[in-house]
Amino acid sequence: MKIQRSTGFLLGVAIALTAAVAIFETQKGRESSGGETLFDFAESDVSALTVEREDTTLAFTKIDNSWQMTEPEETPADPSSVAFLLNIITNDTIQETLTTSSDQLDTYGLEDPKATVNLTVDDEDYTLAIGDEDFSGTSLYAMTTHDVTETDPVEVFLIPQGIENGIERPVNDWIAKSDDEPDTTEPLPESENSTSDEGEVPTNSTETAE
């Protein structure tokens, strides 16, 4: 019985220590966030954008204030999709800042990021790497440094999970819709309604005449 009690006590201590470490991780670095954004530039300052995902790479460039997709095909880009992602990157605030080392990046899913966003502003390149979710499942680990050395400390940020919606949307959603497209999808339900309405009009007019 004493052995069983000792084992139970040790198990309880281990669980308590695990919980304490988890709580410490969530608290660490919150004081340094202070409503800061990932970058200092504005959405309108970005002149080129590349999104490297596991399945494909999307590339865009801004020409005369209009976005053009250059990969995986050359075609006008959907401005709302590009603006949505850039707005999140330039305006969402950092929730927490953690300081770690390069050999710990795999802990946050940043050794091999699930997505990487490259931005060009005034001929300077900026990188945002997106890693795993945190334990709560509501935030993502991210990193803005792409040249990481083994000795220098690395800052890892917790950011809102909403950026995934901007990165993972289907390729077709990034392509501008032609002016004719809405007309090809709406006529069917409209024609059914108009046929029904047209059939009722003569009846009503006849009844009125009587």
Backbone as ProteinMPNN parsed JSONL, in Angstrom:
{"seq_chain_A": "MKIQRSTGFLLGVAIALTAAVAIFETQKGRESSGGETLFDFAESDVSALTVEREDTTLAFTKIDNSWQMTEPEETPADPSSVAFLLNIITNDTIQETLTTSSDQLDTYGLEDPKATVNLTVDDEDYTLAIGDEDFSGTSLYAMTTHDVTETDPVEVFLIPQGIENGIERPVNDWIAKSDDEPDTTEPLPESENSTSDEGEVPTNSTETAE", "coords_chain_A": {"N_chain_A": [[0.822, -1.208, 0.0], [1.971, 1.239, 0.737], [3.774, 1.589, -1.316], [2.07, 1.965, -3.49], [0.819, 4.33, -2.688], [2.993, 6.06, -2.746], [3.655, 6.007, -5.431], [1.337, 7.142, -6.518], [1.511, 9.672, -5.386], [3.853, 10.685, -6.57], [3.046, 10.707, -9.233], [1.047, 12.622, -9.099], [2.588, 14.875, -8.482], [4.104, 15.083, -10.835], [2.096, 15.69, -12.705], [1.267, 18.144, -11.709], [3.587, 19.673, -12.069], [3.78, 19.653, -14.864], [1.474, 21.108, -15.548], [2.163, 23.532, -14.392], [4.333, 24.316, -15.965], [3.037, 24.673, -18.419], [1.334, 26.816, -17.8], [3.246, 28.738, -17.228], [4.411, 29.079, -19.746], [2.318, 30.281, -21.123], [2.124, 32.708, -19.847], [4.583, 33.899, -20.169], [6.322, 36.566, -21.606], [4.165, 38.239, -22.194], [4.106, 40.859, -21.315], [5.732, 42.236, -23.036], [4.364, 42.491, -25.415], [2.311, 44.551, -25.829], [0.454, 45.655, -27.748], [1.802, 45.847, -30.155], [2.577, 45.684, -33.688], [3.477, 43.288, -36.273], [5.094, 44.356, -38.289], [6.431, 47.585, -39.294], [5.551, 48.959, -41.504], [2.883, 50.062, -43.753], [-0.136, 48.633, -45.185], [-0.523, 49.65, -47.782], [2.054, 50.157, -48.571], [3.268, 47.9, -49.517], [4.675, 46.316, -52.29], [5.092, 43.932, -53.554], [4.287, 40.468, -53.182], [4.632, 37.245, -51.873], [3.41, 34.044, -51.283], [4.244, 31.186, -49.791], [3.153, 28.018, -49.652], [2.369, 24.69, -48.417], [1.296, 23.271, -50.507], [1.453, 24.852, -52.806], [2.901, 27.749, -54.471], [2.218, 31.155, -54.343], [2.413, 34.161, -56.096], [2.545, 37.698, -56.286], [2.418, 40.944, -57.746], [2.397, 44.501, -57.583], [1.117, 46.69, -59.887], [0.776, 49.838, -61.107], [-0.966, 50.408, -58.974], [-2.637, 48.212, -59.048], [-3.162, 44.793, -58.385], [-1.356, 42.031, -59.625], [-1.338, 38.637, -60.384], [1.466, 36.522, -60.565], [2.391, 33.971, -60.191], [0.657, 30.931, -59.507], [0.018, 31.368, -62.143], [-0.16, 33.871, -64.737], [-2.17, 36.505, -64.29], [-4.785, 38.913, -63.664], [-5.083, 39.739, -60.22], [-7.307, 38.992, -57.49], [-8.344, 41.754, -55.833], [-9.463, 42.032, -53.263], [-8.808, 39.681, -51.884], [-6.012, 39.83, -51.703], [-5.771, 42.226, -50.283], [-7.049, 41.521, -47.909], [-5.278, 39.659, -46.667], [-2.925, 41.237, -46.443], [-3.845, 43.273, -44.824], [-4.289, 41.957, -42.395], [-1.655, 41.14, -41.78], [-0.33, 43.595, -41.472], [-1.799, 44.966, -39.574], [-2.898, 43.408, -37.439], [-2.312, 42.773, -34.007], [0.473, 41.747, -31.959], [0.178, 39.052, -29.746], [1.705, 37.735, -27.809], [5.202, 37.663, -27.002], [7.875, 35.57, -27.337], [11.106, 34.553, -26.334], [13.559, 32.58, -27.702], [15.808, 29.932, -28.757], [17.579, 28.989, -31.768], [17.677, 26.215, -31.982], [15.377, 25.414, -30.833], [13.261, 25.965, -32.417], [11.712, 24.089, -33.743], [9.927, 23.269, -31.856], [7.913, 25.106, -31.976], [6.939, 24.765, -34.486], [8.361, 26.097, -36.427], [10.741, 25.449, -37.54], [10.382, 24.112, -39.895], [8.302, 25.789, -41.485], [4.691, 25.967, -41.852], [3.74, 27.766, -43.647], [5.075, 30.496, -45.533], [5.427, 33.935, -45.83], [6.497, 36.35, -48.031], [7.404, 39.703, -48.34], [7.689, 42.749, -50.168], [8.899, 45.94, -49.703], [9.592, 49.111, -50.622], [11.856, 48.213, -52.064], [13.012, 46.572, -50.193], [13.135, 43.415, -48.564], [10.918, 41.434, -46.624], [10.141, 38.893, -44.265], [7.729, 36.554, -43.168], [7.175, 33.861, -41.207], [5.009, 31.153, -40.63], [3.994, 29.108, -38.027], [3.052, 26.42, -35.833], [-0.151, 25.927, -34.126], [-0.854, 27.365, -30.889], [-1.2, 25.909, -27.565], [-3.819, 26.465, -26.892], [-5.202, 26.586, -29.251], [-6.136, 28.834, -30.525], [-4.376, 30.688, -31.438], [-1.404, 31.389, -33.394], [2.034, 30.46, -33.794], [4.614, 32.589, -34.887], [7.257, 34.011, -36.894], [9.514, 36.578, -37.737], [12.067, 36.669, -38.587], [14.349, 35.51, -40.925], [16.984, 34.851, -41.324], [18.592, 33.013, -39.313], [20.834, 32.478, -36.715], [22.918, 30.116, -34.899], [23.622, 30.997, -32.41], [22.455, 33.466, -31.766], [19.653, 34.888, -29.996], [16.184, 34.182, -30.683], [13.185, 35.726, -31.613], [9.91, 34.733, -31.105], [6.583, 35.011, -32.074], [3.21, 35.181, -30.884], [0.308, 35.197, -32.697], [-2.98, 36.231, -33.884], [-5.178, 33.61, -35.007], [-6.55, 34.058, -37.326], [-5.089, 34.736, -39.581], [-4.632, 32.472, -41.027], [-6.895, 32.119, -42.613], [-6.477, 33.976, -44.576], [-4.214, 33.03, -45.843], [-4.579, 30.327, -46.612], [-6.623, 30.167, -48.491], [-8.35, 28.93, -51.457], [-6.711, 28.658, -54.696], [-8.196, 29.742, -56.82], [-9.647, 31.723, -55.567], [-7.883, 33.779, -55.384], [-7.748, 34.872, -57.834], [-8.825, 37.416, -60.023], [-12.256, 38.09, -60.608], [-14.052, 37.982, -63.622], [-16.055, 40.467, -65.352], [-18.218, 39.261, -66.509], [-18.754, 36.948, -65.128], [-20.571, 36.983, -62.777], [-23.04, 37.205, -64.11], [-23.363, 34.77, -65.388], [-23.862, 32.953, -63.414], [-26.144, 33.705, -62.033], [-28.493, 33.84, -63.727], [-30.157, 31.453, -63.889], [-31.811, 30.955, -61.44], [-33.125, 33.442, -61.56], [-34.475, 33.396, -64.016], [-36.324, 31.381, -63.59], [-37.944, 32.511, -61.648], [-38.859, 34.749, -63.009], [-40.329, 33.586, -65.083], [-42.407, 32.416, -63.7], [-43.621, 34.683, -62.635], [-44.398, 36.031, -64.957], [-46.329, 34.332, -65.9], [-48.406, 34.802, -64.162], [-49.236, 37.369, -64.532], [-50.992, 37.893, -66.874], [-53.312, 36.599, -65.956], [-54.035, 38.052, -63.683], [-54.489, 40.548, -64.855], [-56.651, 39.961, -66.485], [-58.654, 39.27, -64.654], [-58.929, 41.676, -63.432], [-59.945, 43.18, -65.469], [-62.438, 41.992, -65.818]], "CA_chain_A": [[0.0, 0.0, 0.0], [2.845, 2.401, 0.794], [4.349, 1.773, -2.651], [1.031, 2.52, -4.334], [0.622, 5.728, -2.309], [4.149, 6.82, -3.216], [3.52, 6.144, -6.884], [0.286, 8.116, -6.755], [2.011, 10.996, -5.016], [4.799, 11.115, -7.6], [2.262, 10.999, -10.424], [0.401, 13.909, -8.869], [3.616, 15.913, -8.583], [4.449, 15.227, -12.254], [0.997, 16.395, -13.357], [1.3, 19.535, -11.251], [4.718, 20.329, -12.719], [3.408, 19.85, -16.271], [0.523, 22.213, -15.597], [2.88, 24.766, -14.066], [5.118, 24.691, -17.142], [2.1, 25.18, -19.421], [0.9, 28.146, -17.37], [4.397, 29.637, -17.383], [4.568, 29.367, -21.174], [1.282, 31.208, -21.576], [2.347, 34.005, -19.234], [5.888, 34.44, -20.529], [6.442, 37.479, -22.726], [2.986, 39.046, -22.452], [4.373, 42.257, -21.01], [6.464, 42.861, -24.134], [3.54, 42.611, -26.621], [1.922, 45.951, -25.805], [-0.264, 46.124, -28.918], [2.686, 46.056, -31.297], [2.324, 44.912, -34.899], [4.64, 42.534, -36.741], [5.939, 45.216, -39.113], [6.173, 49.016, -39.142], [5.016, 49.56, -42.724], [1.436, 49.971, -43.956], [-0.602, 47.75, -46.265], [-0.341, 50.306, -49.078], [3.483, 50.246, -48.89], [3.733, 46.628, -50.074], [4.655, 46.323, -53.761], [5.145, 42.544, -54.036], [3.863, 39.52, -52.153], [4.746, 35.824, -52.212], [2.908, 33.145, -50.244], [4.731, 29.824, -50.006], [2.377, 27.055, -48.88], [2.805, 23.307, -48.6], [0.801, 22.733, -51.776], [1.754, 25.704, -53.954], [3.447, 29.082, -54.22], [1.464, 32.228, -54.97], [3.218, 35.379, -56.186], [1.79, 38.847, -56.761], [3.132, 42.211, -57.826], [1.474, 45.623, -57.756], [1.43, 47.509, -61.06], [-0.17, 50.958, -61.199], [-1.938, 50.239, -57.882], [-3.46, 47.026, -59.27], [-2.399, 43.571, -58.103], [-1.264, 41.048, -60.702], [-0.755, 37.35, -60.0], [2.524, 36.055, -61.463], [2.46, 32.522, -59.976], [1.074, 29.912, -60.477], [-0.273, 31.806, -63.502], [-0.166, 35.317, -64.894], [-3.542, 36.958, -64.457], [-5.133, 39.899, -62.639], [-5.394, 39.154, -58.914], [-8.484, 39.496, -56.795], [-7.806, 42.758, -54.903], [-9.954, 41.843, -51.895], [-8.056, 38.59, -51.26], [-4.687, 40.352, -51.368], [-5.942, 43.24, -49.243], [-7.412, 40.837, -46.669], [-4.069, 39.123, -46.058], [-2.018, 42.324, -46.089], [-4.434, 43.991, -43.7], [-4.012, 41.175, -41.184], [-0.218, 41.163, -41.503], [0.136, 44.923, -41.085], [-2.623, 45.591, -38.53], [-3.126, 42.571, -36.259], [-1.293, 42.995, -32.983], [1.137, 40.584, -31.369], [-0.412, 38.688, -28.47], [2.816, 37.434, -26.908], [6.529, 37.547, -27.592], [8.716, 34.594, -26.636], [12.499, 34.524, -26.759], [14.042, 31.206, -27.708], [17.027, 29.728, -29.535], [17.303, 28.377, -33.065], [17.49, 24.769, -31.867], [14.057, 25.158, -30.258], [12.226, 26.427, -33.346], [10.83, 22.977, -34.099], [8.891, 23.224, -30.827], [6.843, 26.011, -32.383], [6.599, 24.501, -35.876], [9.007, 27.113, -37.24], [11.92, 24.891, -38.214], [9.847, 23.886, -41.244], [7.01, 26.463, -41.351], [3.577, 25.522, -42.701], [3.606, 28.782, -44.698], [5.998, 31.624, -45.439], [4.992, 35.088, -46.613], [7.574, 37.291, -48.337], [6.865, 41.003, -48.697], [8.654, 43.734, -50.652], [8.526, 47.314, -49.396], [10.699, 50.017, -50.974], [12.989, 47.385, -52.495], [13.501, 45.751, -49.08], [12.349, 42.195, -48.395], [10.539, 41.05, -45.261], [9.662, 37.511, -44.24], [6.897, 36.112, -42.056], [7.008, 32.405, -41.188], [3.865, 30.738, -39.822], [4.227, 27.793, -37.442], [1.937, 25.651, -35.296], [-1.06, 26.557, -33.169], [-0.471, 27.208, -29.489], [-1.974, 24.841, -26.923], [-5.23, 26.85, -26.812], [-5.8, 26.408, -30.561], [-6.701, 30.091, -31.006], [-3.288, 31.549, -31.903], [-0.342, 30.728, -34.147], [3.395, 30.939, -33.606], [5.137, 33.21, -36.099], [8.612, 34.54, -36.782], [9.804, 37.52, -38.819], [13.49, 36.585, -38.915], [14.622, 34.338, -41.759], [18.404, 34.517, -41.19], [18.744, 32.651, -37.911], [22.112, 31.866, -36.362], [22.82, 29.173, -33.795], [23.933, 31.636, -31.131], [21.59, 34.616, -31.473], [18.282, 34.575, -29.562], [15.164, 34.347, -31.718], [11.874, 36.114, -31.108], [8.753, 34.029, -31.655], [5.385, 35.771, -31.731], [1.881, 34.585, -30.949], [-0.568, 36.095, -33.439], [-4.326, 35.655, -34.071], [-5.251, 32.502, -35.959], [-7.264, 34.481, -38.517], [-4.21, 34.861, -40.742], [-4.756, 31.236, -41.817], [-7.947, 32.311, -43.61], [-5.919, 34.738, -45.678], [-3.138, 32.287, -46.503], [-4.966, 29.008, -47.104], [-7.765, 30.185, -49.406], [-8.068, 28.265, -52.741], [-6.045, 29.475, -55.713], [-9.195, 30.471, -57.608], [-10.095, 32.905, -54.824], [-6.881, 34.824, -55.557], [-7.831, 35.351, -59.216], [-9.895, 38.392, -60.206], [-13.439, 37.619, -61.31], [-14.387, 38.811, -64.777], [-17.351, 41.142, -65.236], [-19.286, 38.397, -67.025], [-18.972, 35.785, -64.275], [-21.815, 37.007, -61.998], [-24.197, 37.035, -64.975], [-23.51, 33.375, -65.786], [-24.283, 32.134, -62.287], [-27.421, 34.137, -61.491], [-29.685, 33.775, -64.59], [-31.055, 30.316, -63.716], [-32.895, 31.242, -60.494], [-33.877, 34.615, -61.984], [-35.36, 33.033, -65.118], [-37.427, 30.607, -63.037], [-38.857, 33.429, -60.98], [-39.491, 35.636, -63.98], [-41.323, 32.797, -65.807], [-43.561, 32.271, -62.829], [-44.283, 35.983, -62.52], [-45.005, 36.372, -66.226], [-47.529, 33.533, -66.056], [-49.467, 35.296, -63.309], [-49.638, 38.723, -64.919], [-52.212, 37.906, -67.702], [-54.469, 36.187, -65.157], [-54.428, 39.176, -62.833], [-55.018, 41.636, -65.671], [-57.982, 39.539, -66.957], [-59.556, 39.37, -63.526], [-59.154, 43.101, -63.176], [-60.82, 43.667, -66.532], [-63.788, 41.53, -65.514]], "C_chain_A": [[0.854, 1.255, 0.0], [3.435, 2.699, -0.582], [3.329, 2.413, -3.574], [0.794, 3.987, -4.012], [1.769, 6.587, -2.817], [4.064, 7.061, -4.711], [2.461, 7.175, -7.227], [0.737, 9.53, -6.449], [2.949, 11.541, -6.088], [4.07, 11.472, -8.897], [1.575, 12.352, -10.298], [1.377, 15.064, -8.989], [3.969, 16.171, -10.045], [3.368, 15.999, -13.0], [1.011, 17.871, -12.982], [2.421, 20.313, -11.925], [4.414, 20.612, -14.188], [2.45, 21.025, -16.427], [1.215, 23.546, -15.33], [3.704, 25.258, -15.25], [4.212, 25.28, -18.215], [1.639, 26.587, -19.078], [2.018, 29.155, -17.555], [4.597, 30.034, -18.842], [3.543, 30.385, -21.648], [1.508, 32.607, -21.021], [3.606, 34.682, -19.745], [5.793, 35.368, -21.734], [5.232, 38.358, -22.965], [3.249, 40.529, -22.23], [5.029, 42.974, -22.182], [5.607, 43.048, -25.389], [3.039, 44.037, -26.799], [1.232, 46.47, -27.049], [0.603, 46.392, -30.133], [2.26, 45.201, -32.481], [3.613, 44.224, -35.349], [5.621, 43.414, -37.506], [5.525, 46.675, -38.934], [5.537, 49.649, -40.375], [3.511, 49.335, -42.821], [1.112, 49.048, -45.119], [-0.311, 48.342, -47.637], [1.121, 50.395, -49.496], [4.01, 48.99, -49.594], [3.585, 46.643, -51.591], [4.727, 44.925, -54.361], [4.878, 41.604, -52.867], [4.019, 38.102, -52.681], [4.281, 35.0, -51.021], [3.341, 31.725, -50.591], [3.986, 28.886, -49.064], [2.897, 25.648, -49.151], [2.429, 22.79, -49.98], [1.203, 23.557, -52.991], [2.379, 27.006, -53.499], [2.642, 30.097, -55.014], [2.319, 33.488, -54.953], [2.394, 36.487, -56.824], [2.704, 40.067, -56.813], [2.132, 43.318, -58.109], [1.961, 46.513, -58.887], [0.355, 48.576, -61.197], [-1.328, 50.783, -60.215], [-2.92, 49.101, -58.106], [-2.603, 45.786, -59.078], [-2.51, 42.582, -59.256], [-0.671, 39.759, -60.146], [0.293, 36.954, -61.036], [2.805, 34.569, -61.307], [1.222, 32.097, -59.205], [0.705, 30.239, -61.922], [-0.273, 33.331, -63.54], [-1.575, 35.781, -65.235], [-3.817, 38.038, -63.414], [-5.559, 39.207, -61.336], [-6.655, 39.768, -58.335], [-8.02, 40.484, -55.719], [-8.248, 42.554, -53.459], [-9.195, 40.735, -51.171], [-6.668, 39.056, -50.834], [-4.787, 41.343, -50.218], [-6.26, 42.6, -47.892], [-6.168, 40.332, -45.941], [-3.137, 40.235, -45.596], [-2.55, 43.118, -44.901], [-4.169, 43.277, -42.384], [-2.541, 41.291, -40.798], [0.223, 42.511, -40.947], [-0.635, 45.538, -39.916], [-2.875, 44.729, -37.297], [-1.976, 42.736, -35.27], [-0.748, 41.679, -32.433], [0.525, 40.304, -29.999], [0.645, 38.396, -27.41], [4.114, 37.404, -27.686], [7.363, 36.613, -26.726], [10.13, 34.675, -27.193], [13.023, 33.107, -26.621], [15.336, 31.14, -28.5], [16.685, 28.968, -30.807], [17.055, 26.877, -32.957], [16.148, 24.401, -31.239], [12.918, 25.537, -31.204], [11.246, 25.328, -33.725], [9.7, 22.827, -33.088], [7.677, 24.042, -31.217], [6.41, 25.796, -33.84], [7.253, 25.472, -36.835], [10.325, 26.648, -37.857], [11.585, 24.616, -39.679], [8.44, 24.475, -41.267], [5.951, 25.903, -42.286], [3.32, 26.513, -43.833], [4.613, 29.891, -44.45], [5.505, 32.728, -46.366], [6.179, 36.032, -46.787], [6.967, 38.58, -48.872], [7.984, 41.922, -49.173], [8.101, 45.125, -50.403], [9.737, 48.204, -49.679], [11.985, 49.248, -51.265], [13.648, 46.613, -51.353], [12.56, 44.571, -48.878], [12.128, 41.885, -46.918], [9.919, 39.658, -45.318], [8.834, 37.254, -42.983], [6.693, 34.61, -42.177], [5.891, 32.045, -40.211], [4.083, 29.305, -39.333], [2.945, 27.143, -36.947], [1.001, 26.523, -34.471], [-0.457, 26.449, -31.763], [-1.411, 26.191, -28.841], [-3.458, 25.172, -26.845], [-5.949, 26.653, -28.136], [-6.392, 27.675, -31.144], [-5.64, 31.041, -31.574], [-2.246, 30.716, -32.63], [1.007, 31.321, -33.764], [3.911, 31.475, -34.939], [6.517, 33.793, -35.828], [8.881, 35.45, -37.969], [11.276, 37.513, -39.211], [13.748, 35.344, -39.739], [16.099, 33.934, -41.731], [18.701, 34.262, -39.714], [20.091, 31.98, -37.694], [21.924, 30.963, -35.155], [22.994, 29.848, -32.44], [22.98, 32.772, -30.767], [20.227, 34.16, -30.965], [17.285, 34.906, -30.666], [13.852, 34.723, -31.055], [10.78, 35.368, -31.861], [7.505, 34.747, -31.161], [4.147, 34.886, -31.77], [0.959, 35.604, -31.606], [-1.934, 35.445, -33.612], [-4.353, 34.625, -35.196], [-5.902, 32.898, -37.288], [-6.4, 34.61, -39.757], [-4.271, 33.615, -41.624], [-5.813, 31.386, -42.909], [-7.43, 33.083, -44.816], [-4.892, 33.979, -46.481], [-3.659, 31.05, -47.229], [-6.144, 29.013, -48.074], [-7.394, 29.538, -50.738], [-7.466, 29.217, -53.758], [-7.044, 30.315, -56.484], [-9.684, 31.734, -56.903], [-9.119, 34.063, -54.957], [-6.962, 35.459, -56.957], [-9.027, 36.276, -59.363], [-11.039, 37.792, -61.008], [-13.733, 38.555, -62.475], [-15.775, 39.407, -64.597], [-18.505, 40.246, -65.655], [-19.647, 37.272, -66.069], [-20.246, 35.85, -63.443], [-23.055, 36.762, -62.848], [-24.423, 35.584, -65.371], [-24.002, 32.508, -64.644], [-25.678, 32.487, -61.795], [-28.643, 33.922, -62.397], [-30.648, 32.651, -64.292], [-32.146, 30.596, -62.694], [-33.729, 32.445, -60.897], [-34.882, 34.252, -63.077], [-36.544, 32.23, -64.62], [-38.443, 31.517, -62.379], [-39.595, 34.302, -61.978], [-40.553, 34.896, -64.779], [-42.598, 32.661, -65.001], [-44.349, 33.568, -62.747], [-45.02, 36.335, -63.801], [-46.296, 35.595, -66.442], [-48.693, 34.075, -65.251], [-50.024, 36.628, -63.792], [-50.895, 38.738, -65.763], [-53.44, 37.572, -66.899], [-54.978, 37.34, -64.333], [-55.051, 40.291, -63.639], [-56.411, 41.289, -66.175], [-59.009, 39.688, -65.866], [-59.913, 40.818, -63.251], [-60.128, 43.659, -64.207], [-62.259, 43.264, -66.294], [-64.397, 42.319, -64.364]], "O_chain_A": [[0.511, 2.236, -0.66], [3.587, 3.854, -0.98], [3.669, 3.3, -4.356], [0.594, 4.803, -4.912], [1.553, 7.712, -3.268], [4.354, 8.151, -5.202], [2.657, 7.993, -8.126], [0.391, 10.471, -7.162], [2.857, 12.707, -6.47], [4.439, 12.43, -9.577], [1.521, 13.129, -11.252], [1.037, 16.115, -9.533], [4.119, 17.321, -10.46], [3.672, 16.859, -13.827], [0.795, 18.74, -13.827], [2.24, 21.469, -12.309], [4.748, 21.681, -14.699], [2.603, 21.84, -17.336], [0.9, 24.559, -15.955], [3.771, 26.459, -15.513], [4.567, 26.272, -18.852], [1.559, 27.452, -19.951], [1.783, 30.286, -17.982], [4.913, 31.186, -19.14], [3.849, 31.249, -22.47], [1.126, 33.592, -21.654], [3.689, 35.91, -19.753], [5.241, 34.991, -22.768], [5.267, 39.176, -23.884], [2.655, 41.367, -22.909], [4.898, 44.191, -22.313], [6.053, 43.692, -26.339], [3.317, 44.666, -27.82], [1.407, 47.641, -27.386], [0.18, 47.096, -31.05], [1.663, 44.138, -32.314], [4.7, 44.54, -34.865], [6.835, 43.245, -37.39], [4.417, 46.968, -38.483], [5.033, 50.769, -40.297], [2.936, 48.536, -42.082], [1.977, 48.723, -45.932], [0.1, 47.628, -48.551], [1.408, 50.68, -50.659], [5.082, 49.022, -50.198], [2.514, 46.943, -52.117], [4.453, 44.747, -55.548], [5.2, 41.907, -51.718], [3.593, 37.792, -53.794], [4.707, 35.232, -49.89], [2.863, 31.138, -51.562], [4.157, 28.942, -47.846], [3.759, 25.446, -50.007], [3.145, 21.975, -50.561], [1.287, 23.021, -54.096], [2.391, 27.33, -52.312], [2.412, 29.923, -56.211], [2.884, 33.845, -53.919], [1.645, 36.256, -57.773], [3.638, 40.198, -56.023], [1.134, 43.1, -58.796], [3.079, 47.026, -58.85], [-0.823, 48.268, -61.38], [-2.495, 50.977, -60.556], [-3.94, 49.029, -57.421], [-1.464, 45.726, -59.543], [-3.591, 42.329, -59.787], [0.381, 39.784, -59.507], [0.046, 37.038, -62.239], [3.397, 33.96, -62.198], [0.771, 32.831, -58.326], [1.037, 29.479, -62.831], [-0.373, 33.992, -62.506], [-2.103, 35.494, -66.31], [-3.149, 38.076, -62.381], [-6.297, 38.222, -61.354], [-7.019, 40.902, -58.645], [-7.355, 40.069, -54.77], [-7.501, 42.864, -52.531], [-8.961, 40.837, -49.967], [-6.2, 38.723, -49.745], [-3.983, 41.306, -49.288], [-5.799, 43.073, -46.853], [-6.019, 40.549, -44.739], [-2.614, 40.184, -44.483], [-1.774, 43.581, -44.066], [-3.862, 43.914, -41.376], [-2.216, 41.513, -39.632], [1.061, 42.565, -40.047], [-0.183, 46.52, -39.327], [-3.05, 45.27, -36.205], [-0.812, 42.827, -35.662], [-1.422, 40.649, -32.444], [0.371, 41.216, -29.187], [0.489, 38.773, -26.249], [4.121, 37.148, -28.891], [7.533, 36.845, -25.529], [10.318, 34.848, -28.397], [12.941, 32.506, -25.55], [15.897, 32.171, -28.871], [15.614, 28.369, -30.906], [16.303, 26.319, -33.756], [15.815, 23.222, -31.124], [11.747, 25.441, -30.838], [10.078, 25.603, -33.998], [8.632, 22.315, -33.423], [6.55, 23.72, -30.839], [5.602, 26.563, -34.365], [6.762, 25.661, -37.948], [10.95, 27.389, -38.617], [12.394, 24.855, -40.576], [7.47, 23.739, -41.088], [6.263, 25.425, -43.376], [2.75, 26.148, -44.861], [4.96, 30.189, -43.308], [5.205, 32.487, -47.535], [6.79, 36.461, -45.808], [6.111, 38.548, -49.757], [9.096, 41.879, -48.646], [6.992, 45.457, -50.824], [10.782, 48.059, -49.044], [13.059, 49.594, -50.772], [14.732, 46.058, -51.53], [11.343, 44.706, -49.004], [13.019, 42.048, -46.085], [9.259, 39.295, -46.292], [9.193, 37.679, -41.885], [6.101, 34.139, -43.148], [5.836, 32.571, -39.1], [4.326, 28.4, -40.132], [1.886, 27.291, -37.556], [1.299, 27.676, -34.158], [0.344, 25.556, -31.486], [-2.314, 25.672, -29.497], [-4.283, 24.264, -26.741], [-7.177, 26.56, -28.16], [-7.086, 27.613, -32.159], [-5.98, 32.085, -32.129], [-2.208, 29.492, -32.499], [1.12, 32.506, -33.453], [3.67, 30.882, -35.99], [6.891, 34.035, -34.681], [8.511, 35.121, -39.096], [11.686, 38.279, -40.083], [13.41, 34.239, -39.316], [16.434, 32.801, -42.076], [19.021, 35.185, -38.965], [20.448, 31.035, -38.397], [20.903, 31.03, -34.469], [22.55, 29.312, -31.425], [22.727, 33.014, -29.587], [19.693, 33.159, -31.443], [17.516, 35.801, -31.48], [13.451, 34.118, -30.061], [10.734, 35.373, -33.091], [7.384, 35.054, -29.975], [4.049, 33.964, -32.58], [0.838, 36.736, -31.137], [-2.047, 34.224, -33.501], [-3.648, 34.753, -36.197], [-5.813, 32.156, -38.266], [-6.919, 34.595, -40.873], [-3.997, 33.684, -42.822], [-5.655, 30.847, -44.004], [-7.886, 32.873, -45.94], [-4.71, 34.244, -47.669], [-3.225, 30.758, -48.344], [-6.622, 27.941, -48.446], [-6.227, 29.586, -51.126], [-7.68, 30.428, -53.695], [-6.775, 31.48, -56.777], [-10.087, 32.698, -57.553], [-9.475, 35.207, -54.675], [-6.31, 36.469, -57.221], [-10.119, 35.965, -58.887], [-10.811, 37.067, -61.976], [-13.67, 39.776, -62.331], [-16.573, 38.92, -63.796], [-19.638, 40.44, -65.215], [-20.729, 36.695, -66.178], [-20.968, 34.854, -63.392], [-24.023, 36.174, -62.368], [-25.554, 35.196, -65.662], [-24.516, 31.417, -64.888], [-26.339, 31.643, -61.19], [-29.754, 33.829, -61.875], [-31.857, 32.845, -64.421], [-33.324, 30.486, -63.036], [-34.926, 32.481, -60.61], [-36.012, 34.74, -63.068], [-37.649, 32.362, -65.147], [-39.65, 31.329, -62.527], [-40.787, 34.568, -61.83], [-41.575, 35.485, -65.129], [-43.708, 32.772, -65.523], [-45.579, 33.565, -62.783], [-46.128, 36.87, -63.759], [-47.237, 36.088, -67.065], [-49.849, 33.842, -65.604], [-51.167, 36.97, -63.489], [-51.812, 39.498, -65.453], [-54.499, 38.164, -67.105], [-56.181, 37.596, -64.272], [-56.015, 40.918, -63.2], [-57.267, 42.166, -66.293], [-60.113, 40.176, -66.108], [-61.043, 41.143, -62.888], [-60.998, 44.474, -63.901], [-63.186, 44.042, -66.52], [-65.536, 42.062, -63.974]]}, "name": "protein", "num_of_chains": 1, "seq": "MKIQRSTGFLLGVAIALTAAVAIFETQKGRESSGGETLFDFAESDVSALTVEREDTTLAFTKIDNSWQMTEPEETPADPSSVAFLLNIITNDTIQETLTTSSDQLDTYGLEDPKATVNLTVDDEDYTLAIGDEDFSGTSLYAMTTHDVTETDPVEVFLIPQGIENGIERPVNDWIAKSDDEPDTTEPLPESENSTSDEGEVPTNSTETAE"}
